[in-house]
Amino acid sequence: MAIISSKKQPNDRDKASASSGELSVMVQSVPAGDTQSAKTTILQAEPEPEERSKLEEKIRPQSLHEYVGQKDLKDVLDIAIRAAKSRNEPLDHLLLYGPPGLGKTTMSLILAQEMGVKCKIASAPALERPRDIMGLLIGLQPGDVLFIDEIHRLAKVAEELLYPAMEDFRVDIPLGKGKSAKIQSLPLPPFTLVGATTRVGALTSPLRDRFGLIQRLRFYEIDELSQIVLRTAALLKMKLTTDGAEEVARRSRGTPRIANRLLKRVRDYAEVKSMRDIDRTIAAEALQLFNVDPCGLDWTDRRLLSFMIERHNGGPVGLETLAASTGEDAQTIEEVYEPYLMQIGYLSRTPRGRIATAAAWKHLGYTPPDNQLALLS
């Protein structure tokens, strides 16, 4: 008799054994009367989530020495770290601001590593109730780093709880309600608050003024991004040439997060095509497949510019008109696409609307009209 297939409901032991990865089991057919010799073949298990998490952690630099770029910021923080260590004090509160993907979270982890303390990470939108922020503060150890991402979105109640915590290292807990309510103050160990934001102007003045250090992260140069890409490629065990790394860096919008993301897509392409050494040509082919052109523009960027050129002769075009015609949300256009297009000089904002510059016309293969060259340049 042959065993065709059999399934059973997993018990607790089965679930526990499969927690480290999904296992596929195949039962082979055996001759009749020899069911005891049935063999099971265990196929390759999926990578464990913990292993993927450890790899992502390795991609992040672990010290200021490993951190590539942001030289001015590193110099300031190096002085602050040495001074704090010499006085045996925690670092002063630090506010990091700049576009997303430039390394604000990574820098907070490095600060904790350099100071020899732990780092607790929280997102401001998740701190909705007073007990959320109080739980974080009360659980801090002396010298710990508390990192709050998107701190400009912090609720008003949570923000007010931070004021005494940042200045006097105490948290005020209200007891009771109404006229009989009392305030009980609990002391907190000295700690360092690191706030990160993409919109520093959205912070209230009382919160912003309580930070001792306010530093801006800038976009990265191509040579800096190339170093980051080569380091990540080594960790991913990729054979990437220097010119291949430069090609990825050139299309990364000056942002390490985008550079690492594009590098993984290049790796996928090379593996499927069975290519060993990834050079400039292979990297360009892969990124062209994913609609990322040599200037880092994606399909939506080019569509926005093409619409302005083809339908409105380069502009000016109002934001709402762009949103309605392209199907993109107005806020998404303003906060996601426009900053980079303006940074590389392909888009200009005027009181009358957006204008595609002469550089944008030429990049997309159009010739600007002679009577608009002065306006578009």
N, C-alpha and C positions, 0 to 999 in steps of 0.2 A: 504494500500500500504506500502511496506517496503522499507526502505532506504538501498540500497546495498553498495554503496560507492560513495564518491564525492571528487573531488580534485579541487583546484583553485590555481591560481598563487598568491604567497605571495605578499602583498603590503608592503609599508614602515612600516605600523604599525605592521604587522606580523613579519617582519624582526627584528624590534626593540624589540618586546616581546620575540623573540627567541634568542636574542643575549646573554642572560645569560646561555643558554644551549639548546641542541636539545630536543624538546618535541615531544612525539608520541601521537597522538590522535586517538581513536577508536570510531566509531559511531555505536551504537547498533541498531538492528532492532526494529521497533515499529509497533503497529497495524495500519491498514489503517484508515485515517481520524484523526490520533492523532500525526501528525508530529511535533506539538509544544512541545510534551513531550520527544522529542529525547534527550537522555542523552549522554554526552561525558565523557569518562574516560581518564584522563591524566596519562600516565604511568610515571615511574620514570625518571627524567631528568638526563642527563649526568653531571658529576661533572664539575663545572665551571673551565675554565683555570686559573682564578685568584686564586681559592682555591688551585689548584695544585701548582701554583707558590708560594703561601704563605707557603705551606707545605715544598717545597724544600728550601725556605729561612729559615724555622725553623730548618731544618736538619743541616744547616751551623751554627757553634758556633758564638755567638754574641759578645764575649769578650775574652780577653786573659785567663781569669779564666776558661772559658768553653772549650777552645781549648786544646785538648788532644795531647800529644806528642810534639816533637821539643823543649825540655826543654831549650837547649842552646840558640836557636833562641828567645824563649820567654823572657829569661832573658836579652838578649841584647836589644830587642825592649822595654821591660818594662823600662829599664834605659833611653833609648832614648826618650820615651814618657814623662817620668817624668821630664827629663831635659828640653825638649822643652816647656812643660807647665809652668815650673818655670820661663823661660825666655820670655814666651808669644810669642813664635816663632813657625813656622811650623816645622815638622820633616825634617831631612835631606833626600835627595833623596836616595831611597833604591832599590837595585837590588837583586831579589830572583831568584835562579837558582836550578835546580834539575829535576828529572824525572817527567813526567806528573802525575796529580792526587794526589799530596802530600799536596795541600792546599795553593798554592800561591795566588790564587784569594781570597780565604777566609781570608787569612792574611791581604790583602790590605783592605778588608771591615772592618775587626776588627780594623785596625789602624785608619781608618776614624771614627769609632764608639768611640774609646777611646779618640780621639782628639776632638770629638764633631763637626766634619765637614762632608761634603758630599764627596762621592767617585764617580768619573766618570770612566767608564770602556770602553776601546777600544781595538781592535785587530789590531796589526801592519799591517797585509796584507790588511786591509780595508782602511788604511791611504795612499792611492796611490797618491793623489794630494796635493800640498801645502795648498790649502784652507781647506782640511780635518783636518790637524793638527792645522792650524791657528784657525779654528772654535772652536776646543776643548780648545785651550789655552786662547782665548779671553773670552770664556764663564766661566772661572774659577772664583770662589770667594776666598777671602783671606783664606789661610790655607787649601784649598781643596786638596784632594788626587786624582791624575790622574794615573790610572792603565792602563798600556799598556802591553797586553799579547803577547807572542812570539816576543819580542822586537828585537830579532836578525834578524827578517824578515822586519824590517822597511826600507822603501825606502830611498835612499841616500838624496833626497831633503828634505824629512820630518825629517830625522836625523839631517841635518844641521840646520834646523829651531829650533831644540830642544837645540842646544848648547847655544845660548844666553839666551834662556828661562830658562834653568837650572842654568846658572851661574849668569846672571844679571837680571833675571825676566823681559825680554823684548822680543818682537817678531819683526823681521825686515821684512817689507812688501815692495817688489820691485814695483816701479811705472814706467810704461813705458818699452820700450825695446831698445836694442842697446846702443849706446854711450850716449844717452840722458836719460837713465834710472836712476832713483834715488831710494834711500832707505829711507823709513819712518819707524821710530822705535816707537812702541807703548808699553807703560809700562804695565807690568802684575802684578797682586797681588802675593805676596809670596805664593808658593804652594809646594806640595810634589809629585814628580814623583816616582811611584813604577813600576819598570820594571820586567817582569817575562820572563824567558827563559829556555828552556831545553838544550840549547847549548851555554853556556857562552863563549866558545872559538870562536864562530862565530861573537861575537860583535866586532866592531872596537875599537881600543884603545882609541880614543878621546871620544867616548860615554861611554865606561866602566869606564874611569878614572873620569868622572864627577859625579859618584855616591859616596855619602859619606859613605854608608853602603852597603857591598856586603856580602850576607849570603846564605849559601847552605842549602836546605832542604834534610833531610835523609829519608831513608825508615823507616817504623814504626815497632816496636816490636809487638809480638802477644798479650801481655797484653794490650798494648795501643790500638790496633785495637779492642780488645774485649770490651773495654770501649766505643769506638765509636759505635760499632755494638749494644751494649745494649742501648745506648742513642737513636740511630736511631729507634730501635725496639719500645722503649717507645713512641716516637713521632708517629710512624705508628700504635700504639695500638696493637702491637704483644705480645703474651705471649712467650717470648724466655728465655730459661734457660741459666745459666752461661756457662755450657759445650756446649750448642748449639752455643752460641756466639763465644766461642773459636774455634769451628769447622769451622765456617764461616771465622774467622780471620786467621786461619792457611792456608786457601786456597786463600787468598786475595793478595798475592805477595807483602806484606808490604805496600799496597796502600789503603788509606781510600776510594777513589772513587770506586775502585773495590770491597771493602768490602760492601759498601752500595748497589752497583749494585747486588752483589750476595745475599745479604739479601732480596732484593725485589723478586728475583727469588725463594728463599726459602719460602717467604710469599705466592707467587702464588701457589707453590706446596702444601703447608699446607692447603690453602683455598680450593683448588680443591679436596683434599683428606679428607677434613673435619677433620683436626687435630687441636686440640686446643693448647696444650703446645708443643712448638717446642724444642726438646732436641737434643743432639748430633746425635742420630741415624737418626732422621727425616732430620736434616740439611745435613748429609752425603748422605742420599738417594736422596735428592733433587739436590744437587750439582753433584752427580754422573750422574744423568739424564742429566744435562747440560754439561757433559764431562769435569768437573773440578775435578782433582784428589787431594788427600790429600796434595800434595806439591804445589798446585796451577797451575799445568801444564794443558793446554787445549789440544784439539785434534791436533792442528797444532804443538805445542811444542813437543808432543810425536812423531808426524810423522817425524819431522826434525831429532830427535835423533835416531829413529828407522831406518831411511834411512841411516844414517851414520854408524850405527852398522851392519845392515843386508847387505848393498851393499858395504861398504868400510871398514868393520872390525873395525869400530870406528874412522877411519880417519888416516891421515889428508885429509880433503875435502875442495876444493876451494869454495868460496862464490857463484860464478857464476854457478858452478856445482850443488850446493844445490838449487839455485833458479830455474834452468832449470828442475831439477828432481822432485821438489815438487810443481812446478807451482806457487810459491810465488815470489813476486818482491824482488830483491836483497836488495834494500834499506829498505824494510819492514822487512826482516829477520835481517838486521844489526841493525836497530833502534828500532824495536818492540819486537822481540823474543829473540835475543841474549843477551841483557843486563841482563834480569832476569835469564836466564840459566847460564850465567857466574857468577852472584851474588850468586846463590845457589850451585855453583861448579859442574854443570853438563856439562859445555862446556868450552873449552879452545881455545884461538887463538894462533896460531904459525905462523912463517914466511911461512910455507908450506901449511897452511890451518887450518880448524877447526877440533878439536878432541873431541869426546865424552869421558868424564872421567869415571873412574871405578864406581863412584856413580851413573852416568846415566845408565850404564849397569845394575847395581843391581836394580835400581828403576823400570826399564822396564822388569825385570825378566830374564835378560841375564847374562851369566857368562863370564867375561873377559878372553881372552886367557892368559896363563901363560907367554908367551914371550912378552906380551904387558902391563903387570900389572904396571911395572915401568913407562912406558910412559903415561898410562891412569890415574894413581893415582895422 
